[in-house]
Amino acid sequence: MNPPAGLPTSIQHYVDGKHVDSLDGGTFPLADPVSDTPYAQVSAGTAADVDRAVQAAHRAFTEGVGRRGAAGAGEGAHPPRRPDRGVG
């Protein structure tokens, strides 16, 4: 497999802040749409992978940003608004 320049040869799931393989190790080929030549293997998600992702998202919500609520979700992300200068 020779990927187009700058593209990966494998694509994993992104769960709980990490790139991870499918729990059962399953993959499928990703092909160049022009030549139909496979150039990467993609992690094939199953119901177990969805469960893992949902559990991680639930943890992040209940233990992380979700505890602050919607009003606190952006805390620290942007400087305080300056009413005397409009936005920013």
Secondary structure, DSSP 4 states (H G I P E B T S, - for coil): --PPTT--SEE-EEETTEEE--TT--EEEEE-TTT--EEEEEE---HHHHHHHHHHHHHHHHHSGGGGHHHHTTTTTSPPP-GGGS--
